[in-house]
């Protein structure tokens, strides 16, 4: 039998107290207009999270998480082993790089116990390197730890000084389209929670030598404003944005392309087509902890030319993948799209409306955030 619900009777005197004060309507409408953009532009901070935040694993385990045998000195890619963590278990993944793409097969797994491994085929070899032992097969860990001080390097095809001279003497591809007028904004002026770590202005980049003349970051105004909105969604969750790169002069794109061997060219833009970085509508970034200022750990390191850079890479730890996905959800909620080969690279939706630019950083000055050529 259905229970009848009690009904609360409101007296006439009480009803009179509920009369709406219409003189407050203009104020309420104004408040709604201020609040509505958060709904219009995308998700709220709480709805950005990709499920419950998983716990971190013991620090002693972290150096063992990674790839063993990549790039393979004497074995096919199909024999690469990935040591990862998921839901409190250490999980072995075997990567198969076939003609139809990369696949991962789940192998052994065991609960994470203790502060660091002492069994399960993981050991420190005679050279001091971490090794994975399977019967008579020994593979060495080849990917860097998250806190490694040196960037993953490639050997440039030619000396960078020669490539720079050639790139500065070259011209960007001709474009016939009608574009918006560029309006580059310096990101560091927009919000103090935007931090910079411009690797290409240091020796800690994939070429091992500075390419930028100044450690600065610019984007077209609409893209920069969208970036700030994404930041404001992340701040209540305890995160800020750490920028590695944004607008990139075209000549630098040419240096990267000419320096990179064929097997790494999926990670660099073809200068004959121009880059979305060249148009001021792409940004390379990660999260940092607002409380400590420290960068957040991700499944792979910035500019790493390996499958760990892919946005759907299944390795790493549960918490690292959670943070990677949180960054992606925040950026996508404001009109950015992640690049299929790099979890840190995001393109703004209007990139095609801006021309390829080749203005050097030293030729840009910034007033109230707006950058223009001198």
N, C-alpha and C positions, 0 to 999 in steps of 0.2 A: 504494500500500500504506500502511495506517495504521501509524504508528510506535507502538511500545509505550511507555507512560509508565513511568518509573522509580518504584519504590515505596520509600519510606524506612521501614526497619524500626526500631522503637523497642524498645530492650532493656527487660527487666523492671526494671532499676535506674532507667532513665529514666522508665518508666511511673510508678514510685512518686513521682517528683518532680512529676507532673502531677495528683496527687490534689487535688481542690478543697478549699480551706480553708473549711469550712462555717461556721466561727465568724465569717467576714467577710460572710456573707449578709445580715444586718440592715443593715450599712453600705452594701452595694451596692444593696439595695432602696431605702434612703433617698436615695441619690444618683440613682437612676432616677426617683424621684418628683419630685425637684427639677428634673431635666432634661426630663421628659416634657411639662410645660406648653408648652414651646416648640414641640413637635410638635403638641400638641392644638390650640393657639390659631392655628396657621397656619404659614406658611413660615419657613424660616431666613433669615438675612440674605443669604447667598449666592444663594439661589433667588429672591429678590425682584427682582433686576436684570432689566430687560426686554431681554435680549441683551447683547452686548459694549458697553462704554461707548464711544461714538464720540468722535473728537477734536473739539476746538473749532475754529472758523474764525478767521482773522486778525481782530484787533480793528478794523482799518480797514473790514472788510466789514459788521460788525454794524449800524452805523447805517442801512445800506441795506435790511436785512431788515425787511419790514413790509408794510402795506397802502397802496395808492396810489389815492385817489379815494373813501375811506370816511370819514365819511358823505358821499355824493355831493351836492354843492351843485346840480348841474344835469344829472346823468346817472343812469340807472337802476342799481340794484345789480348788474345783470348785467355791467356794464362795469368792475367793480372788479378791479384787478390785484394779485396777491400775489407779492412777491419772497421766496422761501424758499431753504433749502439742504437738500440731501439727498445723503448719501454722497459728499461732496466736490464736488458740482455745485450751482451756483446754478440754481434752477428757477423759471420763471414759472408761476403758477397763475391761471387766470381763474375768478372765482366767478360762478355763475349761481344767483340766488335765485328759484327757480321755485315754482309752486304745490305741488309735491311735495317741497319742501325745498331745502336748499342743496347745490349740486354744485360740484365743482372740476374743471376741465379742465387738463391739463398742456400747457403751451406750450413755448417755447424753453428750452434749458438749456445751460450751458457750465461747464467745470471752473473751480473757484476758483483763480485764479492771482494772485500778487502780494499786496500788503498791502491794496489797496483798488481799487475799479473805476475804470476810465478810459474804458471803451467800453460797448457793449451797452445803450445807451439810458438809462443812469443818469448824472445830472448834478446839479450844484448850480445852482439858478436864480438870477436876479438878486436875488430877495428873500432869498437865503440858504437857501431850503428845498430839500430833496432832491426831484428830479423824475424821472419815468419818461417817456421820449419814445418814441412809436410812430408813425412817419410825422409827420403833422401834429397828432397828439393828444398833449397834455402833461397828465399827472396828477401831483398833488402828494402826497407822503407824508403821510398823515393820522394814523397811529398813532404813539404815543410810543416813544422808545427805552427799553430796559429800565431804564437808570439815570436817566431823566428825574426831576427833583426834584419836579415837580408832578403830582398825580393827575389822571386824565382827569375833567373836570367836566361836569355837566349844568347847565342853567339851571333852577332850581326853579320849579315852576308858581306858587308863592306864596312870600313871604319866610319863611325858616326860623323866625324868631322867632314869627310868627303860627301856623305849623304846630305848633310846640312847645306853645304855649298851648292849642290845640285838642286836641292829643293827650293832654296831661296831664289835661284835663278829661273825656276820654272813658274808657270802660270796655272791657276785653277781652270777646270773645264768651263767652256762657254755655256751659258744658260740663256734661253730665249724667253722663258716664262716671265710673267709679271708677278713681282713679289711684294710683300709688305716691306715697309721701311724698317731696317734693323733698329732695335732699341735695346742694346745690351745693358744689363743691370749687374752691378758687382754684388755677389751674393753675401759677402761678409758684412755688408752694410745694412742688410734687411732685418736680421734678428740675431741677438747674441748667442742663441742656441745653435746657430749654424757655425760649425767649426771646419777648419781647413786642414787637410793633409795632402798637399799637392805633390804627389810622388814624382811627377815628370820634371819638377824643378830641383830634384835631388839626385843623388847617385843611387837611391833606393827605388829604382824602377826596373822594368824588364830589360832595358838596354845597359844598365849599370853606369849611366852617365846622364847628367842633366840635359834636358831637351828644351824646357821652358826657361826663359830668362827671368821670370818673376813667378812667385807662388801666389797666383790670383785665380779667381773663378768668376765667370760671367755667364748669364743666360739672357735670352730674350724676355722682355718684361712679363708677358702672360705666363711663360713657363716658370719664371722665377716666382711669381705670385702663387702659382699652383704648388710649387715646392714648399713655400712657407705654409700654405694651408695643410699640406701633408705633415709638416713638422708640428703644427699646432694640434693635430690629432694624436701624434705620438708622445708629446710631452706629458699629458696626464698619465700615460703608461710608464713614464720614467725614462724616456729615450729622446736623444737629440740626433741630428744628422751631421755626419762627418763626410765632407766633400773631398773626393780625390781628383776629380776633373770635371770640367763643364765645357764652355766654349773652347774650341781648339782651332788655332789658325791652320789653314789648309796645308801650308808647307810642312807642318809637324806630322800631319796625316801621311804625307808623301815620305817623310823620313821613316815612319813606322813601317809602312808597306815595303819600302825598298830594303829595310834592314832585316825583315822577318823571312826566314826560310819557308819554302812552300807548305810544309806540314803545319805551320802555325798561322797561316793567313786567314783562317776562319775567325781569328781573334782580332784582326785589324781591318780597317776599312780600305777599300780600293780608291785611291785618289782620283782615278778617272771618273768616278761616280760622285766623289765628295762624301763627306761624313755628316751625320746629323749633329755631331759635335761641331763641325765647321759652320753649321747653320745656327748655332747657339741654342739648340733645342734638345740636347742630350746631356745627361749628367751621370757620372760615376760616383757612387756614394755607398755608405754603410751606416749602421747605427752606432751610437756610443751611449754609455750609461750616464745619465744626468748627475747622479750622485757622486760618481767617482771620476768622470771624464774619460774613462777608459773605453777603447773600441770594443764592440760586442763580437764574440767569436762566431764565425760563420763556417759552413762545411768546407770551404776552400779559401785561399788567400787572394787578395786583390791582384788582378792581372796574371793570375796563374794560368798557364796554357795547358790545361789538362781537363778531363771530364768533370773534375770537382767544381769547375766554374759554371756548369750548366744549372739553370734554375730548378730543374727537377732531379738533380743528382741525389740518389737515395742514401749516400754514405754520410759520414759525420756522426754527430750525436743528435738525439731527439731535440735537445735545446737549441743546438746550432741551426737545425732545419726550421724550428719554430721561429727563431729570430729572422732567418732569411725570408720565410713566408710572410711574417709580419711586415717587414720592409716592403715587400712586393705589394701586399694588400693596401698599405697606406699610399704608396705611389700610384697604383692603379685607380684608387678611389678619386684621384685628382687629375686623371687624364693622361697618365704616363703608361707606357707599355714596356715590359722587360724585354731585353734582347735575348734571343733564344740560346745564346752560347755564354752569357755572362750574367750572373745573378746581380751584379752591382750596377749594370748599365741600363738606364731607362730613357726612352725617347718620348718627348712630349707630342701630343696628338697633332699639333699644327706645324710640325717641322717642315713639311713640304711647302709652306707658305713663305719661307725665308730663304734668301740666297746663300750660296757658299761664300764665306768670308775668309780673308787672308790677312787680317790686321794683327800685327804683333802686339803682345801685351804691353811692351814699353811705349807703344804708340796710342794706348788707351789711357784716358784720365777719367776719374770718377768724381762727380759732384752730386751729392744727395742720392748716391746709388747709381745714377745714370752714367753710363760709360760712353764716351764718344772719341773719335779719332782726333788726334792733335793736328 
